[in-house]
Structures are given as C-alpha cells and as structure tokens.
C-alpha cells in the first residue's frame, strides 16, 4: 500500500511512499526497544551533545527542510524557515535544561534517605499532524530523547517527506541507530501500534476525533497518553486596548500558518465602542494578504493543506451566513485556497462560533464588557487558550481564574514557548508539552525510601 503527498498549491502529486507492512512495523518497534536498553543508561552529557548536533543540522539545512514543508502542506516559505529555526531552539533548550528537570528530588521523611528519581519509560509513540510538520515532532522528540526514552513517529500521510527528513536529521546528527524512527502508516493502522506490548506510551497532536480514538485504545491497554487537540480560542479586545496594537495581535493570531493552528485566535470578541473601528482596521490588513506560490517568497498566505480542509471552511462560512452572520470580505474558495474572510455579527449557535474554524476566517462578536467576554469565551467545548487585549493588564489579573483555558495571554497572541508548559483542558486534551512539565509526562516518578 502507498500514501501520497500532494502539493496544495498546484494540487499535483509530489511523491508516493510505500507504507510499512505489519512485519516491518514490528521489526522497527523491536529495534527501537532494543536501543532503549542502552540509551536509557546514557549520560546526560551524551544526550545533550546529540541534541546540540541536531540543532546544528536543522540550522545548516533549514532552507531545504523549509522547502519540503512548503511543498507538502503549503506554508509560505518564510514561515517554514521560522518553524525549522524554532525546532533548533527546543532542541537546545532541553539539551541545556533536561538534566536539571530530571534531577532526583530529596524529600524529608522519617527515613534515613528518601527521594524521587525520574526514569525513562521506554518506547514512546508519537502520532503527529501536518500543520507544523517539523515543530510538532521536535517539541515531542527533544524532551523524550533527553529523558532517556526512544521514539517512534507516525506522521500525517500528506507530510511523509518531512517525516523522513526528521529521521534523517537524527541519523546525520549521530544519534544511535533506532533511537528515533519513522513509521509510514495510513491512519487506519496507526492506532494498532499503540497496542504493541513494547510501546509504553503515546503522544498525539491532532483532532478531537483522533484524540478519542487514541485515548480509547491507550486506555484499553492501560498505557499513558498525552493529547494536544483542537482549540476555539477567543481574542478579547476591551475598550481600553491600544487599537492598533490589538489589531496587529489579533491579525497575527488568526492568520499565522493560514489559520491552521490549534492555538490560533478563532473567535473575536470586541467591545461595542470600538467594534466597527477594529473591524475596519483589521480588514485593511486582511486585504493586504497575498496568495502566491509558497516557495516563491512572495506569499503572505498559503493554501490550506488539502482541498477537503478548504471545503470544510467553506461550509462553515456559508452556514454561518445563512444563520445571520454578515460577510465583510472573502468567502471564496479556489481549490485548496480559501480567501481570507471576515464575518461580523457572529453569535453563539452559528457554525463560526461553535465550531473550530481551522483556516483563514475571523468571526466577530460584540461584547459589552469583560464579564460578557468571559461568559462567551467559556461557551466552548474546547479550552486551549485565550488572548486579552487591554490597556490595563493589572485590572484584570484577578479575573484570569474565571477562564476555562490552559493558557491566558494578555496583549499577546497565544503561542508555544519551550520555557512554558503547553496544553489545554476540556476537549482540547490533557497533559502538557514543553518546559519541565513536558519532560515529566513520559518518565517514571520512582519513590526511593531507605530506613
């Protein structure tokens, strides 16, 4: 069986890849488990040196890797280069900090000595999406390998060349054979890997539907899972906000990666007194976005990664208009390209409010004040993050606990940073990536008590 990657700009096939057979899959898993037996005993200095070399490979070949990202999922080249650079950052971050994060913790008890040690689990299986085909993988791989685990990647089929690139990066950096491997599988066979007795845990970044499937399978075989799923983040603009700065923040929050991000701003809630002015300034910026071949360097927005994804956005916009939303601009589709769109007078019950819009659509809702914004923001099955734009951050600090979110960003778009834990609640998933929290997800916190 084969999977294909399709250029979303031209809709032409780029490459076909043979999927691994069941026998090949089992052989790879066994090989990665065998490597774990030695890698878990490696010194932090060895792991750190490897991760620094990985960062060097990423930076040395960032243009080549970025081109593969742009070809397979349509990201403008400049954004793809920035993605690769961010991967080098997370590698260096864990290379420098993992040993401290995993240092044994001494706890005073009635024992002569008592402490908690943090030990690797084994083979960790990652199921990753296409929207950030390098970053999603490296933010998993860097802490996983630094903790002494080994890793297997099953990537989205439409970014298989990127998946193979990542395996090659670790090999070129001198990683021990089978410390990191890529499996080429269709989605139907991906979940079966979780059941393999040598797989110790699974990390998924993906859709709510995928999260339910993975959590169910992992739960049935009593294996830990980490789920980073969707989001329907609110961008709240209060009347005391700096209008121009708030427009810039909201614009970036919505249109980065052509809106294909779980943490993108997806519901704009703007104070009534500045509602019209905000939309007008926002529209000016939206109308400057330019489609072009993502590899040309001239694109400021790219196509969606697949035609069916653009069709899904088209449905959400059309349904919302029928439900009473007003189209300000955009609303057109051409293959996988969906033109940047603004909807106003969006209210709960409309598709653009209730559903996650994974593309370049900005739905606007009027609000009276912060209390109404909190109520509307929490009116979602997701809970990943929220952005609040205000001229007086201190005045709202005591309201932050009222948001049902994994993150609250004030006067900045929600973003991932290796130094901060990343993840959500409700249907946005569970567990945390990045920071010390992320590396502790897949280790055994072992209690040691000596009398």
C-alpha positions as CSV (number, residue, x, y, z in Angstrom):
1,X,0.0,0.0,0.0
2,X,1.1,3.6,-0.7
3,X,0.4,7.1,0.6
4,X,0.9,10.2,-1.4
5,X,1.9,13.8,-0.7
6,X,0.0,16.4,-2.8
7,X,1.2,20.0,-3.4
8,X,-1.8,22.0,-2.2
9,X,-0.8,25.0,-4.3
10,X,-0.7,23.1,-7.7
11,X,-2.8,20.1,-6.5
12,X,-0.2,17.9,-8.2
13,X,1.2,14.7,-6.7
14,X,4.7,15.2,-5.3
15,X,5.7,11.7,-4.2
16,X,4.3,8.3,-3.3
17,X,5.6,6.3,-0.4
18,X,5.2,2.6,0.5
19,X,3.7,2.0,3.8
20,X,5.3,-0.3,6.3
21,X,3.9,-3.8,6.5
22,X,2.9,-5.3,9.8
23,X,6.1,-7.3,9.8
24,X,8.2,-4.3,9.1
25,X,6.4,-2.3,11.7
26,X,7.0,-4.9,14.4
27,X,10.7,-5.1,13.4
28,X,11.1,-1.4,13.8
29,X,9.4,-1.3,17.2
30,X,11.6,-4.2,18.4
31,X,14.7,-2.4,17.2
32,X,13.7,0.9,18.9
33,X,13.0,-1.0,22.1
34,X,16.4,-2.7,21.9
35,X,18.1,0.7,21.5
36,X,16.2,1.9,24.6
37,X,18.0,-0.7,26.7
38,X,21.3,1.1,26.1
39,X,20.1,4.7,25.6
40,X,18.4,4.8,29.0
41,X,21.8,4.3,30.6
42,X,23.5,7.1,28.5
43,X,24.8,10.1,30.4
44,X,23.0,13.5,30.1
45,X,26.2,14.8,28.6
46,X,25.9,12.4,25.7
47,X,22.2,13.2,25.2
48,X,22.8,16.9,25.4
49,X,25.6,16.7,22.8
50,X,23.3,14.8,20.4
51,X,20.6,17.4,20.8
52,X,23.0,20.3,20.1
53,X,24.2,18.5,16.9
54,X,20.5,18.0,15.9
55,X,20.0,21.8,16.2
56,X,23.1,22.4,14.1
57,X,21.8,20.1,11.3
58,X,18.5,21.9,11.4
59,X,20.1,25.3,11.0
60,X,22.5,24.2,8.4
61,X,19.8,22.8,6.1
62,X,16.9,24.9,7.2
63,X,16.1,26.2,3.6
64,X,15.9,22.6,2.3
65,X,13.7,21.4,5.1
66,X,11.5,24.5,4.8
67,X,11.0,23.9,1.1
68,X,9.7,20.4,1.9
69,X,7.3,21.8,4.4
70,X,6.0,24.4,1.9
71,X,5.7,21.8,-0.9
72,X,3.8,19.3,1.2
73,X,1.4,21.5,3.3
74,X,1.5,24.9,1.6
75,X,3.1,27.1,4.3
76,X,4.7,30.3,3.0
77,X,8.5,29.7,2.8
78,X,9.4,32.4,5.4
79,X,7.1,30.8,7.9
80,X,8.5,27.3,7.1
81,X,12.1,28.6,7.7
82,X,10.9,30.1,11.1
83,X,9.4,26.8,12.0
84,X,12.7,24.9,11.4
85,X,14.6,27.6,13.4
86,X,12.2,27.1,16.3
87,X,12.9,23.4,16.3
88,X,16.6,24.1,16.8
89,X,15.6,26.3,19.8
90,X,13.6,23.5,21.5
91,X,16.5,21.0,21.0
92,X,19.0,23.4,22.6
93,X,16.6,24.2,25.4
94,X,16.2,20.6,26.5
95,X,19.9,19.9,25.9
96,X,20.7,22.6,28.4
97,X,17.9,22.0,31.0
98,X,16.8,18.4,30.9
99,X,19.3,17.2,33.5
100,X,18.1,19.8,36.0
101,X,14.5,19.0,35.3
102,X,15.1,15.3,36.0
103,X,17.4,15.6,39.0
104,X,16.3,13.4,41.8
105,X,14.1,15.2,44.4
106,X,15.1,14.7,48.0
107,X,12.1,14.7,50.4
108,X,12.4,14.8,54.2
109,X,10.6,11.9,55.9
110,X,11.3,9.6,58.8
111,X,13.6,7.5,56.5
112,X,17.4,7.7,56.6
113,X,17.0,8.8,53.0
114,X,14.0,9.3,50.8
115,X,13.8,10.8,47.3
116,X,12.0,10.6,44.0
117,X,14.0,9.7,40.9
118,X,12.8,10.3,37.3
119,X,13.4,7.4,35.0
120,X,12.6,6.8,31.3
121,X,9.7,4.6,30.4
122,X,10.7,3.0,27.1
123,X,9.5,3.4,23.5
124,X,7.2,6.4,23.2
125,X,4.9,6.6,20.1
126,X,4.0,9.9,18.6
127,X,1.1,10.5,16.2
128,X,1.6,13.9,14.7
129,X,-0.3,16.3,12.4
130,X,0.5,18.1,9.2
131,X,0.1,21.8,10.2
132,X,3.5,22.2,11.8
133,X,5.2,19.1,10.4
134,X,8.6,19.8,12.0
135,X,7.7,21.7,15.2
136,X,5.1,19.3,16.5
137,X,7.6,16.5,16.2
138,X,10.6,18.2,17.7
139,X,8.7,19.6,20.7
140,X,7.9,15.9,21.4
141,X,11.2,14.3,20.4
142,X,13.6,16.7,22.2
143,X,12.3,16.0,25.8
144,X,11.5,12.4,25.0
145,X,15.1,11.5,24.0
146,X,16.7,13.7,26.6
147,X,14.7,11.8,29.3
148,X,16.3,8.6,28.0
149,X,13.3,7.2,26.1
150,X,13.4,6.2,22.5
151,X,10.8,7.4,20.0
152,X,8.7,6.3,17.0
153,X,6.9,8.8,14.8
154,X,3.8,8.2,12.8
155,X,3.2,11.4,10.8
156,X,0.3,12.6,8.8
157,X,0.4,10.9,5.4
158,X,0.5,14.2,3.4
159,X,3.8,15.2,5.0
160,X,5.7,11.9,4.7
161,X,8.8,13.5,3.2
162,X,9.0,15.8,6.2
163,X,8.7,12.7,8.5
164,X,11.6,11.0,6.7
165,X,13.6,14.2,6.8
166,X,13.3,14.2,10.6
167,X,14.5,10.6,10.8
168,X,17.5,11.6,8.6
169,X,18.3,14.6,10.8
170,X,18.8,12.4,13.9
171,X,20.9,10.0,11.9
172,X,23.0,12.8,10.4
173,X,23.5,14.2,13.9
174,X,24.9,10.9,15.1
175,X,22.0,9.5,17.1
176,X,22.4,5.8,17.9
177,X,20.7,3.6,15.4
178,X,17.0,3.2,16.1
179,X,16.8,5.9,18.8
180,X,14.3,7.7,16.6
181,X,12.4,6.0,13.8
182,X,9.6,7.0,11.4
183,X,6.7,4.6,10.6
184,X,4.8,5.2,7.3
185,X,1.3,4.0,8.0
186,X,-2.2,5.0,6.9
187,X,-4.4,6.4,9.7
188,X,-6.4,3.1,9.9
189,X,-3.3,1.2,11.0
190,X,-1.7,3.9,13.2
191,X,-3.8,3.1,16.3
192,X,-2.9,-0.6,16.2
193,X,0.7,0.3,17.1
194,X,-0.5,1.6,20.5
195,X,-1.4,-2.0,21.4
196,X,2.0,-3.4,20.7
197,X,3.4,-4.6,24.1
198,X,6.7,-2.7,23.6
199,X,5.1,0.7,23.2
200,X,5.0,2.2,26.6
201,X,3.1,5.5,26.0
202,X,1.6,7.6,23.2
203,X,1.6,11.3,22.4
204,X,-1.0,12.7,19.9
205,X,-1.4,16.1,18.5
206,X,-4.5,16.2,16.3
207,X,-8.2,16.5,16.1
208,X,-10.8,15.7,18.8
209,X,-11.9,12.6,16.8
210,X,-8.3,11.3,16.7
211,X,-8.0,12.1,20.4
212,X,-11.0,10.0,21.3
213,X,-9.7,7.1,19.2
214,X,-6.2,7.2,20.7
215,X,-7.3,7.7,24.3
216,X,-9.7,4.8,24.0
217,X,-7.1,2.5,22.6
218,X,-4.4,3.5,25.1
219,X,-6.9,3.2,27.9
220,X,-7.9,-0.3,26.9
221,X,-4.3,-1.4,27.2
222,X,-3.5,0.8,30.2
223,X,-0.9,3.0,28.6
224,X,-0.4,6.7,29.4
225,X,-1.4,9.2,26.7
226,X,-0.9,12.9,26.1
227,X,-3.4,14.6,23.9
228,X,-3.0,18.0,22.4
229,X,-6.2,18.6,20.4
230,X,-8.2,21.4,18.9
231,X,-9.0,24.9,20.2
232,X,-11.5,27.6,19.7
233,X,-9.5,30.4,21.2
234,X,-11.1,33.8,21.9
235,X,-9.3,37.1,21.2
236,X,-10.9,39.5,23.6
237,X,-10.4,43.2,22.8
238,X,-11.5,45.5,25.6
239,X,-12.4,49.2,25.1
240,X,-9.3,50.5,26.8
241,X,-7.0,48.5,24.5
242,X,-4.4,50.1,22.2
243,X,-6.5,49.7,19.0
244,X,-3.6,49.4,16.5
245,X,-1.6,47.0,18.8
246,X,-4.8,44.9,19.3
247,X,-5.4,44.7,15.6
248,X,-1.8,43.6,15.0
249,X,-2.1,41.0,17.7
250,X,-5.4,39.7,16.5
251,X,-4.3,39.6,12.9
252,X,-1.2,37.5,13.7
253,X,-3.2,35.3,16.0
254,X,-5.7,34.5,13.2
255,X,-3.6,34.3,10.0
256,X,-0.3,32.7,11.0
257,X,0.0,29.4,9.1
258,X,-3.1,30.4,7.1
259,X,-5.1,30.0,10.3
260,X,-4.2,26.3,10.5
261,X,-3.2,26.2,14.2
262,X,-4.9,24.8,17.3
263,X,-3.9,28.0,19.2
264,X,-5.0,30.5,16.5
265,X,-7.4,33.2,17.5
266,X,-10.7,31.9,16.2
267,X,-13.5,33.9,17.9
268,X,-13.0,37.7,18.1
269,X,-14.9,39.4,20.9
270,X,-14.6,43.2,20.7
271,X,-16.0,45.9,22.9
272,X,-19.0,47.6,21.4
273,X,-17.5,51.1,21.5
274,X,-14.5,50.1,19.3
275,X,-16.1,47.2,17.4
276,X,-16.6,48.9,14.0
277,X,-13.2,50.7,14.1
278,X,-11.4,47.4,15.0
279,X,-13.0,45.5,12.1
280,X,-12.2,48.3,9.7
281,X,-8.5,48.3,10.6
282,X,-8.5,44.5,10.7
283,X,-10.0,44.4,7.2
284,X,-7.2,46.7,5.9
285,X,-4.6,44.3,6.9
286,X,-6.6,41.2,5.7
287,X,-6.9,42.8,2.2
288,X,-3.1,43.1,2.0
289,X,-2.6,39.3,2.3
290,X,-1.4,37.8,-1.0
291,X,-1.6,34.4,-2.4
292,X,1.4,33.2,-4.3
293,X,3.4,30.0,-4.8
294,X,4.6,29.3,-1.2
295,X,8.1,28.6,-2.5
296,X,8.3,32.0,-4.3
297,X,9.0,34.0,-1.2
298,X,6.2,36.4,-2.3
299,X,3.3,34.6,-0.5
300,X,1.9,36.2,2.7
301,X,-0.7,33.5,3.0
302,X,-0.8,30.0,1.6
303,X,-3.4,27.5,0.6
304,X,-4.9,25.1,3.1
305,X,-3.1,21.8,3.3
306,X,-5.8,19.9,1.4
307,X,-8.8,20.6,-0.7
308,X,-11.2,18.9,1.7
309,X,-10.0,21.2,4.5
310,X,-10.8,24.3,2.4
311,X,-14.2,22.7,1.6
312,X,-14.8,22.4,5.4
313,X,-14.1,26.1,5.9
314,X,-16.4,27.0,3.0
315,X,-19.2,25.0,4.6
316,X,-18.7,26.7,8.0
317,X,-18.7,30.2,6.4
318,X,-21.8,29.5,4.2
319,X,-23.7,28.0,7.1
320,X,-22.9,31.0,9.4
321,X,-24.1,33.5,6.7
322,X,-27.3,31.5,6.5
323,X,-27.6,31.7,10.2
324,X,-27.3,35.5,10.2
325,X,-23.6,36.4,10.1
326,X,-22.6,39.2,7.7
327,X,-19.8,38.7,5.2
328,X,-17.3,41.6,5.4
329,X,-14.8,40.2,2.9
330,X,-13.5,37.0,1.4
331,X,-15.8,34.0,1.4
332,X,-14.4,32.4,-1.7
333,X,-12.6,29.1,-2.4
334,X,-10.3,28.1,-5.3
335,X,-9.2,24.5,-4.9
336,X,-7.3,24.4,-1.6
337,X,-7.0,28.2,-1.4
338,X,-9.6,29.8,0.8
339,X,-9.6,33.6,0.6
340,X,-9.1,35.4,4.0
341,X,-12.5,36.0,5.4
342,X,-14.1,38.3,8.0
343,X,-17.6,37.6,9.4
344,X,-19.3,40.0,11.7
345,X,-22.4,39.8,13.9
346,X,-21.5,36.2,14.8
347,X,-23.3,34.8,17.8
348,X,-23.5,31.5,19.7
349,X,-25.3,28.9,17.7
350,X,-23.6,29.8,14.5
351,X,-21.0,27.4,12.9
352,X,-18.3,30.0,13.0
353,X,-18.8,30.5,16.8
354,X,-19.5,26.9,17.9
355,X,-17.0,25.0,15.7
356,X,-13.3,25.3,15.4
357,X,-12.5,27.1,12.1
358,X,-9.2,25.7,11.1
359,X,-8.4,28.2,8.4
360,X,-8.3,31.9,7.5
361,X,-11.7,33.0,8.9
362,X,-12.1,35.7,11.5
363,X,-15.6,35.8,13.1
364,X,-16.5,38.9,15.2
365,X,-18.9,39.2,18.1
366,X,-19.8,42.4,20.0
367,X,-19.3,42.4,23.8
368,X,-20.3,44.9,26.5
369,X,-17.5,44.1,28.9
370,X,-15.1,41.6,30.3
371,X,-17.8,39.7,32.1
372,X,-19.7,39.0,29.0
373,X,-16.4,38.1,27.2
374,X,-15.6,35.5,29.8
375,X,-19.1,34.0,29.5
376,X,-18.8,33.8,25.7
377,X,-15.2,32.5,25.8
378,X,-16.2,29.7,28.1
379,X,-19.1,28.8,25.9
380,X,-17.0,26.3,24.1
381,X,-16.2,22.6,24.4
382,X,-12.5,23.5,24.0
383,X,-10.2,25.0,26.5
384,X,-6.8,25.7,25.0
385,X,-6.1,29.4,25.3
386,X,-7.3,33.0,25.2
387,X,-5.8,36.3,24.3
388,X,-7.0,39.5,26.1
389,X,-6.1,42.9,24.7
390,X,-6.3,45.7,27.3
391,X,-4.7,49.0,28.3
392,X,-4.7,48.0,32.0
393,X,-3.4,44.4,32.5
394,X,-3.3,44.7,36.3
395,X,-7.0,45.4,36.4
396,X,-8.0,42.0,35.0
397,X,-5.4,39.8,36.8
398,X,-7.9,38.7,39.4
399,X,-10.3,37.5,36.7
400,X,-7.9,35.1,35.0
401,X,-9.1,32.1,37.0
402,X,-12.5,32.5,35.5
403,X,-11.3,31.4,32.1
404,X,-11.6,27.7,31.3
405,X,-8.3,27.5,29.4
406,X,-4.9,26.0,29.5
407,X,-3.3,29.4,28.9
408,X,-4.2,33.1,29.2
409,X,-2.1,35.6,27.2
410,X,-2.5,39.3,27.8
411,X,-1.6,41.7,24.9
412,X,0.0,38.8,23.0
413,X,-1.3,36.0,20.8
414,X,-1.3,32.5,22.4
415,X,1.9,30.8,21.3
416,X,4.1,27.9,22.3
417,X,7.5,28.5,24.0
418,X,9.9,25.8,25.2
419,X,10.1,27.5,28.6
420,X,6.4,27.4,29.3
421,X,4.0,24.4,29.7
422,X,1.7,24.0,26.7
423,X,-1.7,22.2,26.6
424,X,-5.4,22.5,27.3
425,X,-8.4,21.3,29.2
426,X,-11.9,20.0,28.2
427,X,-11.9,18.8,24.6
428,X,-8.5,20.4,23.9
429,X,-7.0,17.4,25.6
430,X,-4.9,16.6,28.6
431,X,-1.2,16.6,29.7
432,X,1.4,19.2,29.0
433,X,4.2,19.6,26.5
434,X,7.3,21.8,26.8
435,X,9.1,23.1,29.9
436,X,9.8,20.9,32.9
437,X,6.1,19.7,32.8
438,X,6.6,18.3,29.3
439,X,9.6,16.2,30.1
440,X,7.9,14.7,33.1
441,X,5.0,13.4,31.1
442,X,6.9,10.3,30.0
443,X,9.1,9.3,32.9
444,X,8.5,7.1,35.9
445,X,8.5,9.1,39.2
446,X,10.0,6.4,41.4
447,X,9.9,6.7,45.2
448,X,13.0,5.5,47.0
449,X,12.8,5.0,50.7
450,X,15.8,3.9,52.8
451,X,15.4,3.1,56.5
